[in-house]
Amino acid sequence: MKRYYAAWIMGLLLGSISASAAVLATVNGDEITSDEVNKVLIEGTQGRLDSLSPDKQNELRHRIIEGMIVQNLIYDDAQKTGILDSKEYKQELETTIDRLKVQLAAKVWEQEQFDAIKVDAKEVKAYFDTNPNEFIDKEKIHARHILVRSKTQAQSIIASMKTLSGDRLKKEFMAQAKLFSIGPSAARGGDLGYFPRGQMVASFNDAAFALKTGTVSSIPVQSQFGYHVIYVEDRKPAKKMGFDAVKSFIEQRLKMDKFKETMEKKMAALHEKAKITYSK
């Protein structure tokens, strides 16, 4: 039953992606859009995309784009070589269409069940008042990093910036990130954006959050990816989120809880009425 709900939730996530898609690549006239890539990303990470570091997200996004390019190239060649006219292709296509009809009908039915569920405004406010710890915006830092393969190189980079501070330090750090970093963020001057405590690997997380704003790590930070030199650009303290900022989230959460209860009852009733036999 958990798999069933997970599939439904994934359907909601995929359906919520913006219709205004950017074109990321074109293969023989066929466009690969950001919506298509995002759908694969969300499905592949089981909805936990935001829990990954910006570097990891970019790496996965690049792999997906390259994979889609390969698929398009193969499809073009399949068209040219007559695969689409083959008996095997037509049989598989018919089977796939039949399967998609069932899946699409289930998705629309589930959406109708979800839309029919209502949540009272008083329930939303009561949840906010009784669960204050859930609505704390965690402390975040805006950091950059230079990722290299050797500890010696990381030490050399740190030493080269030891006498710098302020804007000079930031500009030099960005320049060296573009020059030396092997991470996906190199082209952006090592920029990782803002992230909360616990999102990055433990060694990186601990070192980054221990730094003062506008400073660079004094020793290389080792992780499974290599050796990092870290620069903390800005810091946002933890703060309590206001009701208006989270009420839509609470409403959806309560609605989902009610949906799960409703679906359990509906599925139990449907199972009871149906004639189901299992092959040995």
PAZAPA-4460 file (N, C-alpha, C; in steps of 0.05 Angstrom, whole numbers, plus 32768, in hexadecimal, padded with zeros to 4 digits):
% residues 280
    n_x    n_y    n_z   ca_x   ca_y   ca_z    c_x    c_y    c_z   seq   type   mol
   8010   7FE8   8000   8000   8000   8000   8011   8019   8000     1      M     A
   8029   8018   800D   803B   8030   800D   8044   8036   7FF1     2      K     A
   804A   8021   7FE1   8053   8026   7FC6   803D   8034   7FB6     3      R     A
   8024   802C   7FBB   800D   8038   7FAD   800C   8056   7FB3     4      Y     A
   800E   805E   7FCC   800D   807A   7FD3   8025   8089   7FC9     5      Y     A
   803D   807C   7FC9   8055   8089   7FBF   8052   8090   7FA2     6      A     A
   8046   807D   7F93   8042   8082   7F76   802E   8099   7F72     7      A     A
   801A   809B   7F82   8006   80B0   7F7F   8013   80CB   7F85     8      W     A
   8023   80CC   7F9B   8030   80E5   7FA3   8043   80EE   7F8D     9      I     A
   8052   80DA   7F81   8064   80E1   7F6B   8055   80ED   7F53    10      M     A
   803D   80E2   7F4E   802D   80ED   7F39   8026   810A   7F3E    11      G     A
   8020   8111   7F57   801A   812D   7F5E   8032   813E   7F59    12      L     A
   8049   8135   7F62   8061   8145   7F5E   8067   814A   7F41    13      L     A
   8064   8135   7F31   806A   8138   7F14   8056   814B   7F07    14      L     A
   803D   814A   7F11   8029   815B   7F05   802C   8178   7F0D    15      G     A
   803B   817E   7F22   803D   8199   7F2C   8054   81A9   7F1F    16      S     A
   8064   819C   7F0E   807A   81AA   7F02   8070   81BF   7EEE    17      I     A
   807D   81D6   7EED   8074   81EC   7EDD   8072   81E6   7EC0    18      S     A
   805E   81F2   7EB3   805B   81EE   7E96   806F   81FE   7E86    19      A     A
   807B   8212   7E92   808E   8223   7E84   80AA   8216   7E85    20      S     A
   80AF   8205   7E71   80C8   81F5   7E71   80DD   8202   7E60    21      A     A
   80F6   8201   7E6A   810D   820B   7E5B   8118   81F5   7E4A    22      A     A
   8121   81FB   7E32   812E   81E7   7E20   814B   81E4   7E29    23      V     A
   8152   81CC   7E30   816D   81C6   7E3A   8180   81BB   7E24    24      L     A
   8174   81AE   7E11   8183   81A3   7DFA   8171   819D   7DE3    25      A     A
   817C   819D   7DCB   816C   8196   7DB3   817B   8181   7DA3    26      T     A
   816D   816B   7D9D   817A   8155   7D8E   816B   8151   7D74    27      V     A
   8178   8158   7D5E   816C   8156   7D44   8150   8163   7D43    28      N     A
   814E   817A   7D50   8135   8189   7D4F   8122   8182   7D66    29      G     A
   8127   816D   7D75   8115   8165   7D8C   8120   8172   7DA5    30      D     A
   810F   817F   7DB4   8118   818E   7DCC   8117   817C   7DE5    31      E     A
   812A   8180   7DF7   812A   8174   7E11   8126   818B   7E25    32      I     A
   8110   818B   7E34   8109   81A1   7E44   810F   819C   7E62    33      T     A
   810F   81B2   7E71   8114   81B0   7E8E   80FE   81A1   7E9C    34      S     A
   80E5   81A2   7E92   80CF   8193   7E9E   80D5   8175   7E9C    35      D     A
   80DD   816C   7E84   80E3   8150   7E80   80F9   8146   7E92    36      E     A
   810E   8156   7E95   8125   814F   7EA6   811D   814F   7EC3    37      V     A
   810D   8163   7ECB   8104   8165   7EE7   80F3   814D   7EEF    38      N     A
   80E2   8144   7EDC   80D1   812D   7EE2   80E1   8114   7EE8    39      K     A
   80F6   8110   7ED8   8107   80F9   7EDC   8117   80FC   7EF6    40      V     A
   8120   8114   7EFC   812E   8119   7F15   811D   8113   7F2D    41      L     A
   8105   811D   7F2D   80F3   8118   7F44   80ED   80FB   7F47    42      I     A
   80E8   80EE   7F31   80E2   80D1   7F32   80FA   80C1   7F3B    43      E     A
   8111   80C8   7F31   812A   80BA   7F37   8133   80BD   7F54    44      G     A
   812D   80D5   7F60   8134   80DA   7F7C   811D   80D5   7F8F    45      T     A
   8107   80CA   7F84   80EF   80C4   7F94   80E5   80DC   7FA3    46      Q     A
   80E6   80F4   7F95   80DB   810C   7FA1   80ED   8119   7FB5    47      G     A
   8106   810F   7FB8   8119   811B   7FCC   812F   812B   7FBE    48      R     A
   8129   8137   7FA8   813C   8147   7F99   8148   815D   7FAA    49      L     A
   8138   816B   7FB9   8141   8182   7FC8   8154   817B   7FDF    50      D     A
   8155   8161   7FE6   8167   8158   7FFC   8183   8154   7FF1    51      S     A
   8187   8154   7FD7   81A2   8150   7FCC   81B0   816B   7FCA    52      L     A
   81CA   816A   7FCA   81DA   8182   7FC7   81D7   818E   7FAB    53      S     A
   81DB   81A8   7FA8   81D9   81B4   7F8D   81EC   81A6   7F79    54      P     A
   8204   819F   7F82   8217   8191   7F70   820B   8176   7F66    55      D     A
   8200   8167   7F79   81F4   814D   7F72   81DD   8150   7F5F    56      K     A
   81CC   8164   7F65   81B5   816A   7F53   81BE   8170   7F37    57      Q     A
   81D2   8180   7F34   81DD   8188   7F1A   81E9   8170   7F0C    58      N     A
   81F7   815F   7F1B   8203   8147   7F0F   81ED   8134   7F04    59      E     A
   81D8   8130   7F14   81C2   811E   7F0B   81B3   812A   7EF3    60      L     A
   81AF   8145   7EF4   81A2   8152   7EDE   81B2   814F   7EC4    61      R     A
   81CC   8151   7EC6   81DD   814E   7EAE   81DC   8132   7EA3    62      H     A
   81DC   811E   7EB5   81DA   8102   7EAD   81C0   80FD   7E9E    63      R     A
   81AA   8108   7EA9   818F   8104   7E9D   818E   8110   7E81    64      I     A
   8199   8128   7E7F   8198   8136   7E64   81A8   8125   7E50    65      I     A
   81C0   811B   7E58   81D0   810B   7E46   81C1   80F1   7E3F    66      E     A
   81B3   80E5   7E53   81A4   80CD   7E4D   818D   80D1   7E3A    67      G     A
   8180   80E9   7E3D   816A   80EF   7E2A   8174   80F4   7E0E    68      M     A
   818C   8100   7E0C   8198   8104   7DF2   819D   80E9   7DE4    69      I     A
   81A8   80D6   7DF3   81AD   80BC   7DE9   8193   80AE   7DE0    70      V     A
   817E   80B1   7DF0   8165   80A5   7DE9   815A   80B1   7DCF    71      Q     A
   815C   80CB   7DCC   8152   80D8   7DB3   8162   80CF   7D9B    72      N     A
   817D   80CC   7D9E   818D   80C3   7D88   8186   80A7   7D80    73      L     A
   8181   8096   7D94   8179   807A   7D8E   815E   8079   7D80    74      I     A
   814B   808A   7D8A   8130   808B   7D7E   8132   8094   7D60    75      Y     A
   8142   80A8   7D5B   8145   80B2   7D40   8150   809C   7D2E    76      D     A
   8164   808D   7D38   816F   8077   7D28   815B   8060   7D24    77      D     A
   814B   805B   7D39   8136   8046   7D37   8122   804D   7D22    78      A     A
   811B   8067   7D20   8108   8070   7D0B   8114   806B   7CEF    79      Q     A
   812E   8072   7CED   813B   8070   7CD2   813E   8053   7CCA    80      K     A
   8142   8041   7CDD   8148   8025   7CD7   812F   8013   7CD7    81      T     A
   8117   8020   7CDA   80FE   8011   7CD7   80F5   8002   7CF0    82      G     A
   8101   8007   7D07   80F9   7FFA   7D20   80DC   7FFF   7D27    83      I     A
   80D3   8018   7D21   80B7   8020   7D28   80A2   8011   7D18    84      L     A
   80AB   8005   7D02   8099   7FF5   7CF1   809A   7FD7   7CF6    85      D     A
   80AB   7FD0   7D09   80AF   7FB3   7D0E   8098   7FA8   7D1F    86      S     A
   8094   7F8E   7D1D   807E   7F80   7D2C   8084   7F82   7D4A    87      K     A
   809D   7F7E   7D51   80A4   7F7F   7D6E   809E   7F9A   7D7A    88      E     A
   80A5   7FAF   7D6C   80A0   7FCA   7D76   8082   7FCF   7D79    89      Y     A
   8072   7FC8   7D65   8055   7FCD   7D66   8048   7FBE   7D7C    90      K     A
   8051   7FA5   7D81   8045   7F95   7D97   804C   7FA2   7DB2    91      Q     A
   8065   7FAA   7DB5   806D   7FB6   7DCF   805F   7FD1   7DD3    92      E     A
   805B   7FE0   7DBD   804D   7FFA   7DBF   8030   7FF6   7DC8    93      L     A
   8023   7FE1   7DBD   8007   7FDC   7DC4   8005   7FD4   7DE2    94      E     A
   8018   7FC4   7DEB   8018   7FBB   7E07   801C   7FD3   7E19    95      T     A
   802F   7FE5   7E12   8035   7FFC   7E22   801D   800F   7E23    96      T     A
   800F   8013   7E0D   7FF8   8024   7E0C   7FE2   8019   7E1F    97      I     A
   7FDD   7FFF   7E1E   7FC9   7FF3   7E2F   7FD0   7FF7   7E4D    98      D     A
   7FEA   7FF5   7E53   7FF3   7FF9   7E6F   7FEF   8016   7E77    99      R     A
   7FF6   8028   7E65   7FF3   8045   7E6B   7FD6   804D   7E6F   100      L     A
   7FC4   8041   7E61   7FA7   8047   7E64   7F9F   8041   7E81   101      K     A
   7FA7   802A   7E8B   7FA1   8022   7EA7   7FAD   8036   7EBB   102      V     A
   7FC7   803D   7EB6   7FD5   804F   7EC8   7FC8   806B   7EC8   103      Q     A
   7FC1   8074   7EB0   7FB5   808F   7EAE   7F9A   8090   7EBB   104      L     A
   7F8A   807B   7EB7   7F6F   807B   7EC4   7F72   807B   7EE2   105      A     A
   7F86   806C   7EED   7F8A   806B   7F09   7F93   8086   7F14   106      A     A
   7FA4   8094   7F05   7FAE   80AE   7F0D   7F98   80C2   7F0E   107      K     A
   7F87   80C3   7EFA   7F70   80D6   7EF9   7F5C   80CF   7F10   108      V     A
   7F57   80B6   7F14   7F45   80AD   7F2A   7F50   80B6   7F45   109      W     A
   7F69   80B1   7F49   7F76   80B9   7F63   7F75   80D7   7F67   110      E     A
   7F7A   80E6   7F51   7F79   8104   7F53   7F5D   810D   7F5B   111      Q     A
   7F49   8101   7F50   7F2D   8108   7F57   7F27   8102   7F74   112      E     A
   7F32   80EC   7F7E   7F2E   80E6   7F9B   7F3B   80FA   7FAC   113      Q     A
   7F53   8102   7FA4   7F62   8116   7FB4   7F54   8131   7FB3   114      F     A
   7F4B   813A   7F9C   7F3E   8154   7F99   7F25   8156   7FA9   115      D     A
   7F18   813F   7FAE   7EFE   813F   7FBC   7F02   8143   7FDA   116      A     A
   7F1A   8140   7FE4   7F20   8142   8001   7F23   8160   8009   117      I     A
   7F16   8168   801E   7F17   8183   8027   7F24   8185   8043   118      K     A
   7F32   819A   8048   7F3F   819F   8062   7F35   81BA   806C   119      V     A
   7F2B   81B9   8085   7F20   81D2   8091   7F37   81E4   809A   120      D     A
   7F33   81FE   8097   7F48   8212   809E   7F4F   8210   80BC   121      A     A
   7F3C   8209   80CD   7F41   8206   80E9   7F54   81EF   80EF   122      K     A
   7F52   81D9   80DF   7F64   81C3   80E1   7F81   81CB   80DB   123      E     A
   7F84   81DC   80C6   7F9E   81E5   80BE   7FAB   81F5   80D4   124      V     A
   7F9C   8208   80DF   7FA7   821A   80F4   7FAD   820A   810D   125      K     A
   7F9D   81F6   8114   7FA1   81E6   812C   7FBB   81D6   8129   126      A     A
   7FC0   81CC   8111   7FD9   81BC   810C   7FF1   81CE   810F   127      Y     A
   7FF0   81E6   8105   8006   81FA   8107   800B   8200   8125   128      F     A
   7FF7   8204   8134   7FFA   820C   8151   8005   81F5   8162   129      D     A
   7FFE   81DC   815B   8006   81C6   816B   8020   81B8   8162   130      T     A
   802B   81C1   814C   8044   81B5   8142   8058   81CB   813B   131      N     A
   805F   81DD   814D   8070   81F4   8147   808C   81EC   813E   132      P     A
   8097   81D5   8147   80B2   81CE   8140   80B5   81C5   8123   133      N     A
   809F   81BF   8116   80A0   81B7   80FA   80A4   81CE   80E7   134      E     A
   80A0   81E7   80F1   80A0   81FE   80E0   80B6   8212   80E7   135      F     A
   80CD   8206   80EA   80E6   8215   80EE   80F6   8214   80D5   136      I     A
   80FC   822B   80C9   810D   822C   80B2   812A   822A   80BC   137      D     A
   8137   8214   80B5   8151   820E   80C0   8166   8222   80B8   138      K     A
   817B   8224   80C8   8191   8235   80C2   819D   822C   80A7   139      E     A
   81A4   823F   8096   81B0   8239   807C   81C9   824A   8078   140      K     A
   81DB   823F   8068   81F3   824E   8060   81F5   824E   8042   141      I     A
   8201   8263   8037   8207   8264   801A   8225   825F   8018   142      H     A
   822C   8249   800C   8248   8241   800B   8252   823C   7FEE   143      A     A
   826C   823E   7FEB   8279   8236   7FD2   828E   8222   7FDA   144      R     A
   8296   8212   7FC6   82AC   81FF   7FCC   82BD   81FA   7FB3   145      H     A
   82D6   81F2   7FB9   82E8   81EA   7FA4   82EF   81CC   7FAA   146      I     A
   82E7   81BB   7F98   82EB   819E   7F9B   8303   8195   7F8A   147      L     A
   8317   8189   7F98   832F   817F   7F8A   8334   8163   7F92   148      V     A
   8346   8155   7F84   834A   8139   7F8A   835F   8134   7FA0   149      R     A
   8372   8147   7FA3   8387   8142   7FB7   8387   8156   7FCE   150      S     A
   838F   814C   7FE5   8391   815D   7FFD   83A6   8173   7FF9   151      K     A
   83BC   816C   7FEC   83D1   817F   7FE7   83C8   8197   7FD7   152      T     A
   83B8   8192   7FC2   83AE   81A7   7FB1   839A   81B9   7FC1   153      Q     A
   838A   81AC   7FD2   8377   81BC   7FE2   8386   81CE   7FF6   154      A     A
   839B   81C3   8002   83AC   81D3   8014   83B8   81EB   8006   155      Q     A
   83C2   81E6   7FEE   83CE   81FC   7FDE   83BA   8212   7FD8   156      S     A
   83A1   820A   7FD1   838C   821E   7FCB   8386   822E   7FE4   157      I     A
   8384   8221   7FFB   837E   822F   8014   8395   8243   801A   158      I     A
   83AD   823A   8017   83C5   824B   801D   83C5   8264   800B   159      A     A
   83BD   8261   7FF2   83BE   8277   7FDF   83AA   828D   7FE6   160      S     A
   8396   8287   7FF6   8381   829B   7FFD   8383   82A4   801B   161      M     A
   8398   829B   8028   839A   82A0   8045   839A   82BD   804D   162      K     A
   83A5   82CF   803D   83A8   82EB   8044   8390   82FC   8039   163      T     A
   837D   82EF   802C   8367   82FE   801F   834F   82FF   8032   164      L     A
   833E   8313   802D   8325   8315   803C   8311   8325   802C   165      S     A
   82F8   8325   8035   82E3   8336   8028   82DF   832E   800B   166      G     A
   82D9   8342   7FFA   82D4   833E   7FDE   82EB   8331   7FCF   167      D     A
   8303   8338   7FD7   831B   832D   7FCA   831C   830F   7FCE   168      R     A
   8315   8306   7FE6   8315   82E9   7FEC   8300   82DB   7FDC   169      L     A
   82E8   82E7   7FDB   82D2   82DB   7FCC   82D9   82D8   7FAE   170      K     A
   82E3   82EE   7FA3   82E9   82EE   7F86   82FF   82DA   7F80   171      K     A
   8313   82D8   7F91   8329   82C5   7F8D   831F   82A8   7F8F   172      E     A
   830E   82A4   7FA3   8303   8289   7FA7   82F4   8280   7F8F   173      F     A
   82E3   8292   7F84   82D3   828C   7F6C   82E5   8286   7F54   174      M     A
   82FA   8296   7F52   830C   8292   7F3B   831A   8277   7F3D   175      A     A
   8323   826F   7F55   8331   8256   7F58   831E   823E   7F56   176      Q     A
   8305   8242   7F5E   82F1   822D   7F5A   82ED   8227   7F3D   177      A     A
   82EB   823C   7F2D   82E7   8238   7F10   8300   822B   7F03   178      K     A
   8317   8231   7F0F   8330   8227   7F03   8337   820A   7F0C   179      L     A
   8332   8204   7F26   833C   81EB   7F31   8327   81D7   7F39   180      F     A
   830F   81E0   7F3F   82FB   81CD   7F4A   82F2   81B9   7F36   181      S     A
   82EF   81A0   7F3F   82E5   818A   7F2D   82C7   8185   7F32   182      I     A
   82BB   8195   7F43   829E   8192   7F49   828D   819F   7F34   183      G     A
   8273   8197   7F31   8261   81A3   7F1E   825C   81C1   7F22   184      P     A
   8261   81CB   7F3A   825D   81E7   7F3F   8274   81F9   7F38   185      S     A
   8289   81EE   7F2C   82A1   81FD   7F25   829B   8215   7F14   186      A     A
   828A   8211   7F00   8284   8227   7EED   8276   823F   7EFB   187      A     A
   826A   8239   7F12   825C   824E   7F21   826D   8259   7F38   188      R     A
   8287   8255   7F36   8299   825E   7F4B   8295   824D   7F64   189      G     A
   828E   8234   7F61   828A   8222   7F78   8271   8227   7F88   190      G     A
   825E   8236   7F7D   8246   823E   7F8B   8233   8226   7F90   191      D     A
   822D   8221   7FAA   821B   820C   7FB2   8200   8217   7FBA   192      L     A
   81FD   8232   7FBA   81E4   823E   7FC3   81E0   823B   7FE1   193      G     A
   81C8   8240   7FEA   81C1   823D   8006   81B8   8220   800C   194      Y     A
   81C1   8215   8022   81B8   81FA   802A   81B8   81F8   8048   195      F     A
   81A5   81E8   8053   81A2   81E5   8070   81B6   81D1   807C   196      P     A
   81B9   81D2   8096   81CB   81BF   80A4   81C0   81A3   809F   197      R     A
   81D3   8191   8098   81CC   8175   8094   81C7   816D   8078   198      G     A
   81C6   8180   8065   81C1   8178   8049   81DA   816D   803B   199      Q     A
   81F1   8178   8042   820A   816E   8036   8215   8156   8045   200      M     A
   822A   8149   803A   8236   8133   8048   8242   813D   8062   201      V     A
   8244   812C   8076   824A   8134   8092   8263   8145   8094   202      A     A
   8279   813C   8088   8292   814B   808B   8290   8167   8080   203      S     A
   8284   8169   8069   8280   8184   805C   826D   8195   806D   204      F     A
   8257   8189   8075   8243   8197   8085   8250   81A3   809F   205      N     A
   825E   8193   80AD   826A   819B   80C7   827E   81B2   80C3   206      D     A
   828E   81AF   80AE   82A3   81C4   80A9   8296   81DE   80A0   207      A     A
   8283   81DC   808E   8276   81F4   8083   8267   8204   8098   208      A     A
   8258   81F6   80A9   8248   8204   80BD   825A   820F   80D4   209      F     A
   8272   8205   80D7   8284   820F   80EB   8293   8228   80E3   210      A     A
   8292   822E   80C9   82A0   8246   80BF   8290   8260   80C4   211      L     A
   829F   8276   80C7   8292   8290   80C9   828D   829A   80AC   212      K     A
   8279   82AC   80AA   8273   82B7   8090   828B   82C6   8085   213      T     A
   8290   82C2   806B   82A6   82D0   805E   82C2   82C3   8063   214      G     A
   82C2   82AA   806C   82DC   829D   8071   82DE   8283   8062   215      T     A
   82F7   8279   805F   82FD   8260   8051   8306   824C   8065   216      V     A
   8300   8232   8060   8309   821D   8071   8328   821D   8073   217      S     A
   8333   8219   808B   8350   821B   808F   835E   8201   8088   218      S     A
   834F   81EB   8087   835B   81D2   807F   8349   81C4   806A   219      I     A
   8353   81B3   8059   8342   81A5   8046   832E   8193   8054   220      P     A
   8316   8192   8048   8300   8182   8053   82FD   816A   8041   221      V     A
   8301   8152   804B   8300   813A   803B   82E4   812E   803B   222      Q     A
   82DB   8125   8024   82C2   8116   8021   82C7   8100   800C   223      S     A
   82B2   80F0   8006   82B6   80DB   7FF3   82BA   80E6   7FD7   224      Q     A
   82B6   8100   7FD3   82B9   810C   7FB9   82D6   8117   7FB4   225      F     A
   82E5   811B   7FCA   8300   8126   7FC8   8305   8139   7FDF   226      G     A
   8314   814F   7FDA   831A   8162   7FEF   830E   817E   7FE8   227      Y     A
   8300   8189   7FFB   82F1   81A2   7FF7   82FF   81B9   8005   228      H     A
   82FF   81D0   7FF8   8306   81EA   8005   82EB   81F9   8005   229      V     A
   82E3   8202   801C   82C8   820D   801F   82C9   822B   8026   230      I     A
   82B7   823A   801A   82B4   8257   8020   8297   825C   8026   231      Y     A
   8292   8268   803D   8277   826F   8045   8271   828C   803F   232      V     A
   825E   8290   802D   8258   82AA   8023   8243   82B9   8033   233      E     A
   822F   82AA   803E   8219   82B7   804D   820C   82A2   805F   234      D     A
   81FD   82AC   8072   81F0   829B   8085   81D4   82A5   808C   235      R     A
   81C0   8294   808D   81A5   829B   8095   819E   828B   80AE   236      K     A
   8198   8299   80C4   8192   828B   80DD   8177   827D   80DC   237      P     A
   8173   8269   80ED   815A   825B   80EE   8144   826E   80F7   238      A     A
   812C   826B   80EC   8116   827C   80F5   80FB   826D   80F3   239      K     A
   80E9   8275   8104   80CE   8269   8104   80BE   8274   80EC   240      K     A
   80B2   8262   80DE   80A2   8269   80C6   8086   8272   80CE   241      M     A
   807C   8286   80C1   8061   8290   80C8   804B   827E   80BC   242      G     A
   8034   8280   80C7   801D   826F   80BF   8017   8272   80A1   243      F     A
   8016   828B   8098   8010   8290   807C   8023   8282   8069   244      D     A
   803C   8280   8071   8050   8274   8060   804E   8255   805E   245      A     A
   8041   8249   8072   8040   822C   8072   8024   8220   8071   246      V     A
   8010   8231   8071   7FF4   8226   8072   7FED   8214   805A   247      K     A
   7FF7   821C   8042   7FF1   820B   802B   7FFE   81F0   802D   248      S     A
   8017   81EF   8038   8025   81D6   803C   8016   81C5   8050   249      F     A
   800C   81D1   8067   7FFE   81C2   807B   7FE4   81B7   806F   250      I     A
   7FD6   81C8   8060   7FBD   81BF   8054   7FC1   81A6   8042   251      E     A
   7FD7   81A7   8032   7FDD   8190   8020   7FE4   8178   8030   252      Q     A
   7FF3   817C   8046   7FFB   8165   8057   7FE2   8158   8064   253      R     A
   7FD1   8169   806F   7FB8   815E   807C   7FA6   8151   8067   254      L     A
   7FA6   815D   804F   7F96   8151   803A   7FA1   8136   8032   255      K     A
   7FBB   8134   8031   7FC8   811B   802A   7FC2   8105   803F   256      M     A
   7FC3   810D   8058   7FBC   80FA   806E   7FA0   80F0   806B   257      D     A
   7F8E   8102   8065   7F72   80FA   8061   7F6F   80E8   8049   258      K     A
   7F7E   80EF   8034   7F7D   80E0   801C   7F86   80C3   8021   259      F     A
   7F9B   80C0   8030   7FA5   80A5   8037   7F90   8095   8045   260      K     A
   7F83   80A1   8058   7F6E   8093   8067   7F57   808C   8055   261      E     A
   7F4F   809F   8043   7F39   809A   8030   7F40   8083   801D   262      T     A
   7F59   8084   8013   7F61   806F   8000   7F63   8054   800D   263      M     A
   7F6B   8052   8026   7F6C   8038   8033   7F50   802C   8035   264      E     A
   7F3C   803D   803B   7F21   8033   803D   7F16   802B   8021   265      K     A
   7F1B   803C   800D   7F12   8037   7FF2   7F1E   801D   7FE7   266      K     A
   7F39   801B   7FEA   7F47   8004   7FE0   7F3E   7FEA   7FEE   267      M     A
   7F38   7FEC   8008   7F2F   7FD4   8017   7F13   7FCC   800C   268      A     A
   7F02   7FE0   8007   7EE7   7FDB   7FFC   7EE9   7FCF   7FE0   269      A     A
   7EFA   7FD9   7FCF   7EFD   7FCF   7FB4   7F08   7FB3   7FB4   270      L     A
   7F1B   7FAD   7FC6   7F26   7F92   7FC8   7F11   7F7F   7FD0   271      H     A
   7F00   7F87   7FE3   7EEB   7F76   7FED   7ED7   7F6E   7FD7   272      E     A
   7ED1   7F82   7FC6   7EBD   7F7D   7FB1   7EC8   7F6D   7F99   273      K     A
   7EE3   7F70   7F95   7EEF   7F64   7F7D   7EF5   7F46   7F81   274      A     A
   7EF6   7F39   7F6A   7EFE   7F1D   7F6A   7F1B   7F1C   7F61   275      K     A
   7F2D   7F17   7F74   7F4A   7F17   7F6E   7F55   7EFB   7F74   276      I     A
   7F63   7EF1   7F61   7F71   7ED7   7F64   7F8F   7EDB   7F5E   277      T     A
   7FA0   7ECD   7F6C   7FBD   7ECE   7F69   7FC7   7EB4   7F5D   278      Y     A
   7FD8   7EB7   7F49   7FE4   7E9F   7F3D   7FFB   7E95   7F4F   279      S     A
   7FFD   7E7B   7F51   8013   7E70   7F61   802D   7E6F   7F51   280      K     A
***
